[in-house]
Amino acid sequence: KTNDQVKVHYTGRLTDGQVFDSSEGREPIAFTAGAGQMIKGFDDAVIGMELNEKKTINIPAAEAYGPVNEQLVHTVDRTQLPADMNPQVGERLMAGGPEGQEMQV
């Protein structure tokens, strides 16, 4: 219920089934249900669940990360990657920002 301290294992998939995040092989995520610490659709879905209950949910963009913003989609020419790098579809890469900060891309 709302304000319960919960721990949840999850696998996030896109509509085409591609996994974009998972707690598999890691500790479950811990948060306060209903406190706004998670995306709204996920937060709402755990409220009312029982211990060890498994559930599949579909979260609309408006209750997750919002619609795709094409201005944030960038194409990187392969020549800008290290020669020995062989990136795979769905692999997470790190890039350096203009002030030296690292960001996941």
C-alpha positions as CSV (number, residue, x, y, z in Angstrom):
1,K,0.0,0.0,0.0
2,T,1.0,3.6,-0.2
3,N,4.1,4.5,1.9
4,D,5.1,0.8,2.3
5,Q,8.9,0.2,1.9
6,V,9.1,-2.3,-1.0
7,K,11.8,-4.2,-2.9
8,V,11.0,-5.2,-6.4
9,H,12.8,-7.2,-9.1
10,Y,11.8,-6.0,-12.6
11,T,12.5,-6.3,-16.3
12,G,11.6,-3.3,-18.5
13,R,10.8,-4.1,-22.1
14,L,9.9,-1.9,-25.1
15,T,6.8,-2.7,-27.1
16,D,8.9,-4.8,-29.4
17,G,10.1,-7.0,-26.5
18,Q,13.6,-5.5,-26.3
19,V,14.8,-5.4,-22.7
20,F,16.0,-1.8,-21.8
21,D,16.6,-2.4,-18.1
22,S,16.5,-5.2,-15.6
23,S,17.3,-6.0,-12.0
24,E,18.3,-9.5,-13.0
25,G,21.7,-10.4,-11.4
26,R,21.4,-7.4,-9.1
27,E,19.6,-6.5,-5.9
28,P,16.0,-5.6,-6.3
29,I,15.2,-1.9,-6.3
30,A,14.0,-0.5,-3.0
31,F,11.7,2.4,-2.7
32,T,8.6,3.9,-0.9
33,A,5.5,3.0,-2.8
34,G,3.5,6.0,-3.9
35,A,6.2,8.5,-2.9
36,G,7.0,9.5,-6.5
37,Q,10.5,8.0,-6.4
38,M,9.7,5.8,-9.4
39,I,8.0,6.6,-12.7
40,K,4.2,7.0,-12.1
41,G,3.1,3.9,-14.0
42,F,5.5,1.6,-12.1
43,D,4.7,3.3,-8.7
44,D,1.0,2.9,-9.3
45,A,1.4,-0.8,-10.3
46,V,3.1,-1.9,-7.1
47,I,0.5,-0.5,-4.8
48,G,-1.8,-3.3,-3.8
49,M,0.5,-6.1,-4.7
50,E,1.0,-9.0,-2.3
51,L,4.4,-10.4,-1.1
52,N,6.0,-12.5,-3.9
53,E,3.3,-11.6,-6.4
54,K,4.3,-11.4,-10.0
55,K,2.7,-9.0,-12.4
56,T,3.1,-7.9,-16.0
57,I,2.2,-4.2,-16.7
58,N,2.1,-2.0,-19.7
59,I,3.0,1.6,-18.9
60,P,2.0,4.3,-21.4
61,A,4.6,6.9,-22.2
62,A,2.7,9.6,-20.4
63,E,3.2,7.6,-17.1
64,A,6.8,6.7,-17.8
65,Y,9.5,8.8,-19.5
66,G,7.2,10.7,-21.9
67,P,7.0,10.6,-25.7
68,V,10.2,10.2,-27.8
69,N,11.9,13.5,-28.3
70,E,13.5,13.3,-31.7
71,Q,15.8,16.3,-30.9
72,L,17.5,14.1,-28.3
73,V,18.2,11.3,-30.9
74,H,21.7,11.5,-32.3
75,T,23.5,9.5,-34.9
76,V,27.2,8.7,-34.2
77,D,29.4,7.8,-37.1
78,R,31.2,4.6,-36.5
79,T,34.5,6.3,-37.2
80,Q,34.0,8.3,-33.9
81,L,34.1,5.0,-31.9
82,P,37.3,3.2,-31.0
83,A,38.5,0.9,-33.8
84,D,38.3,-2.2,-31.5
85,M,34.8,-1.4,-30.3
86,N,32.0,-3.6,-31.7
87,P,28.8,-2.2,-30.3
88,Q,25.7,-4.4,-30.3
89,V,22.1,-3.3,-30.7
90,G,20.7,-2.3,-27.3
91,E,24.2,-2.1,-25.7
92,R,24.6,0.9,-23.3
93,L,27.5,3.1,-24.1
94,M,29.1,5.9,-22.1
95,A,30.0,9.3,-23.6
96,G,31.9,12.3,-22.3
97,G,30.0,15.6,-22.1
98,P,31.6,19.0,-22.9
99,E,32.6,19.6,-19.3
100,G,34.0,16.1,-18.8
101,Q,31.0,14.5,-17.2
102,E,30.1,11.0,-18.3
103,M,26.7,10.1,-19.5
104,Q,25.0,6.9,-20.6
105,V,24.0,7.0,-24.2
